[in-house]
Amino acid sequence: MAARVGIVGAGPVGVVAAIACARKGMQVALFEAEREIDHSPRAATTHPSTLEMLAELGLLEEFQSLGLVARYFQFWDGATKTLVAEFDHGVLRGETPYPFVVQTEQHKLSELGLRRLATMPNVELRLGTSVTDLAQDAKDVRVTTQGAERLVFDYVIGCDGGRSTVRKCLDIEFEGYTWPERFLVLTTLFDFQAALGCCPRSYISDPEEWTNLFKWSRTGTSIACTSAWRNLSARAGCSLRGTQHTSTTRSGASA
Ligand SMILES: Cc1cc2nc3c(=O)[nH]c(=O)nc-3n(C[C@H](O)[C@H](O)[C@H](O)COP(=O)(O)OP(=O)(O)OC[C@H]3O[C@@H](n4cnc5c(N)ncnc54)[C@H](O)[C@@H]3O)c2cc1C
C-alpha cells in the first residue's frame, strides 16, 4: 500500500515536499491554515542548488518564467554609495546547470506548486484547514484539525513555519535566536539600478542602517510596468522584534 503522508503548511517548503512525495506515488494530504497563499513580501532570491531541485521536480521552467534571472550580485558601501565587490555566479558553470539565481516572490512558487498538485490524483489539498494537534507512536501519526477531524498517516512533515504547531506538539526545541532588529520591507517601482548603478541584487552595507535591494518581475498586474524592487532595511539600535512590511507603487522612494 502507498505510504500516507500528511504535510502541514503550504509555504514553499510544504508545497515542494508535497510534490516530491506525490511524484514518488505516496498518498498525500496537504493542510494549509489559510484559504489563500500569503502574499506578504518575503523570500525573493532562489539559489542554484534549489533551482536544481526544482528542475528535478519539473517546476523550474514555469518558476523561471515568473522571475528575473540574475547572474551577478554586489556589495555597496552605504555611506559613500560606492561599489565594494561584485560576484559572478558564472564561475559556477560546470558545477551547476544553473549558474545564476532567480528573483521572484516566494508566493509564486507556492501558487504554481498548488496548481501542479491540483492535477495529481493522489493528492488531497486542504486549504483553510489548520492542524491543531498531533501525536505519534511507533505505528502511525494522528493529526487533529481545527474542525476536530482526526486523521491517521504513516508520516507527517511539519512545514508550518517558525511558530510550528507540529514542532510544539512534539516538544521539539526551537534552536537559535531572533536578531534584535526590526526590519522594514517595502516594494517600490523606483528604479535603483538607474539611480545608483547597482545590479538587480545588491547589498548596501552600513554600520547604522543597512539595506538589501532585490529586483523582481511583476506579473498579473494592471500597472504598466514589468519590474519592481524589494527593499529590506534595518537600523542599528532599533531593537523592536518582528518584521514590518508595506507595499507601495509610488516611484518617489529613495535609496
Ligand atoms: C523579509 C523576508 C525576506 C526573506 N528573504 C529570503 C530570501 O531572499 N531567500 C530565502 O531563501 N529566504 C528568505 N526569507 C525566509 C523565507 O521567507 C522562509 O525561510 C520561508 O518562508 C520558509 O518557508 P516555509 O514553507 O518553511 O514556511 P512559511 O513560508 O512560513 O509557510 C508556513 C505555512 O504554514 C501554514 N501554517 C502555519 N501553521 C499551520 C497549521 N497549524 N496548520 C496548517 N497550516 C499552518 C502558514 O499559514 C504558512 O502558509 C525571507 C523572510 C523574510 C521575512
The ligand as an SDF file (V2000), in Angstrom:
LIG
                    3D

 53 58  0  0  0  0  0  0  0  0999 V2000
   11.5270   39.8060    4.7250 C   0  0  0  0  0  0  0  0  0  0  0  0
   11.9850   38.4030    4.4580 C   0  0  0  0  0  0  0  0  0  0  0  0
   12.8520   38.1710    3.4040 C   0  0  0  0  0  0  0  0  0  0  0  0
   13.2930   36.8670    3.1480 C   0  0  0  0  0  0  0  0  0  0  0  0
   14.1450   36.6610    2.0900 N   0  0  0  0  0  0  0  0  0  0  0  0
   14.5590   35.3990    1.7760 C   0  0  0  0  0  0  0  0  0  0  0  0
   15.3600   35.1330    0.6070 C   0  0  0  0  0  0  0  0  0  0  0  0
   15.6890   36.0300   -0.1690 O   0  0  0  0  0  0  0  0  0  0  0  0
   15.7160   33.8440    0.3510 N   0  0  0  0  0  0  0  0  0  0  0  0
   15.3350   32.8290    1.1820 C   0  0  0  0  0  0  0  0  0  0  0  0
   15.6850   31.6690    0.9090 O   0  0  0  0  0  0  0  0  0  0  0  0
   14.5540   33.0500    2.2770 N   0  0  0  0  0  0  0  0  0  0  0  0
   14.1570   34.2910    2.6020 C   0  0  0  0  0  0  0  0  0  0  0  0
   13.3460   34.5170    3.6840 N   0  0  0  0  0  0  0  0  0  0  0  0
   12.9460   33.3760    4.5140 C   0  0  0  0  0  0  0  0  0  0  0  0
   11.7710   32.6490    3.8770 C   0  0  0  0  0  0  0  0  0  0  0  0
   10.6820   33.5270    3.6950 O   0  0  0  0  0  0  0  0  0  0  0  0
   11.3770   31.4910    4.7850 C   0  0  0  0  0  0  0  0  0  0  0  0
   12.5300   30.6950    5.0110 O   0  0  0  0  0  0  0  0  0  0  0  0
   10.2950   30.6530    4.1320 C   0  0  0  0  0  0  0  0  0  0  0  0
    9.0520   31.3270    4.1290 O   0  0  0  0  0  0  0  0  0  0  0  0
   10.1060   29.3650    4.9020 C   0  0  0  0  0  0  0  0  0  0  0  0
    9.1620   28.6170    4.1680 O   0  0  0  0  0  0  0  0  0  0  0  0
    8.2780   27.5460    4.8590 P   0  0  0  0  0  0  0  0  0  0  0  0
    7.4650   26.8900    3.7700 O   0  0  0  0  0  0  0  0  0  0  0  0
    9.1150   26.7010    5.7420 O   0  0  0  0  0  0  0  0  0  0  0  0
    7.3410   28.3440    5.8810 O   0  0  0  0  0  0  0  0  0  0  0  0
    6.2900   29.5170    5.6400 P   0  0  0  0  0  0  0  0  0  0  0  0
    6.5360   30.2320    4.3600 O   0  0  0  0  0  0  0  0  0  0  0  0
    6.2690   30.2850    6.9140 O   0  0  0  0  0  0  0  0  0  0  0  0
    4.9120   28.7210    5.4590 O   0  0  0  0  0  0  0  0  0  0  0  0
    4.2890   28.0580    6.5390 C   0  0  0  0  0  0  0  0  0  0  0  0
    2.8520   27.8320    6.1380 C   0  0  0  0  0  0  0  0  0  0  0  0
    2.2530   27.0130    7.1390 O   0  0  0  0  0  0  0  0  0  0  0  0
    0.9390   27.4980    7.4040 C   0  0  0  0  0  0  0  0  0  0  0  0
    0.5950   27.0600    8.7560 N   0  0  0  0  0  0  0  0  0  0  0  0
    1.1140   27.5170    9.9350 C   0  0  0  0  0  0  0  0  0  0  0  0
    0.5880   26.8440   10.9720 N   0  0  0  0  0  0  0  0  0  0  0  0
   -0.2690   25.9370   10.4340 C   0  0  0  0  0  0  0  0  0  0  0  0
   -1.1250   24.9440   10.9960 C   0  0  0  0  0  0  0  0  0  0  0  0
   -1.1770   24.7460   12.3260 N   0  0  0  0  0  0  0  0  0  0  0  0
   -1.8820   24.1880   10.1770 N   0  0  0  0  0  0  0  0  0  0  0  0
   -1.8330   24.3670    8.8140 C   0  0  0  0  0  0  0  0  0  0  0  0
   -1.0490   25.3010    8.2360 N   0  0  0  0  0  0  0  0  0  0  0  0
   -0.2730   26.0720    9.0270 C   0  0  0  0  0  0  0  0  0  0  0  0
    1.0640   29.0100    7.2590 C   0  0  0  0  0  0  0  0  0  0  0  0
   -0.1890   29.6100    7.0060 O   0  0  0  0  0  0  0  0  0  0  0  0
    2.0260   29.1220    6.0710 C   0  0  0  0  0  0  0  0  0  0  0  0
    1.3370   29.1510    4.8400 O   0  0  0  0  0  0  0  0  0  0  0  0
   12.8680   35.7910    3.9630 C   0  0  0  0  0  0  0  0  0  0  0  0
   11.9820   36.0340    5.0280 C   0  0  0  0  0  0  0  0  0  0  0  0
   11.5440   37.3190    5.2830 C   0  0  0  0  0  0  0  0  0  0  0  0
   10.5950   37.5720    6.4400 C   0  0  0  0  0  0  0  0  0  0  0  0
  1  2  1  0
  2  3  1  0
  2 52  2  0
  3  4  2  0
  4  5  1  0
  4 50  1  0
  5  6  2  0
  6  7  1  0
  6 13  1  0
  7  8  2  0
  7  9  1  0
  9 10  1  0
 10 11  2  0
 10 12  1  0
 12 13  2  0
 13 14  1  0
 14 15  1  0
 14 50  1  0
 15 16  1  0
 16 17  1  0
 16 18  1  0
 18 19  1  0
 18 20  1  0
 20 21  1  0
 20 22  1  0
 22 23  1  0
 23 24  1  0
 24 25  2  0
 24 26  1  0
 24 27  1  0
 27 28  1  0
 28 29  2  0
 28 30  1  0
 28 31  1  0
 31 32  1  0
 32 33  1  0
 33 34  1  0
 33 48  1  0
 34 35  1  0
 35 36  1  0
 35 46  1  0
 36 37  1  0
 36 45  1  0
 37 38  2  0
 38 39  1  0
 39 40  1  0
 39 45  2  0
 40 41  1  0
 40 42  2  0
 42 43  1  0
 43 44  2  0
 44 45  1  0
 46 47  1  0
 46 48  1  0
 48 49  1  0
 50 51  2  0
 51 52  1  0
 52 53  1  0
M  END
$$$$
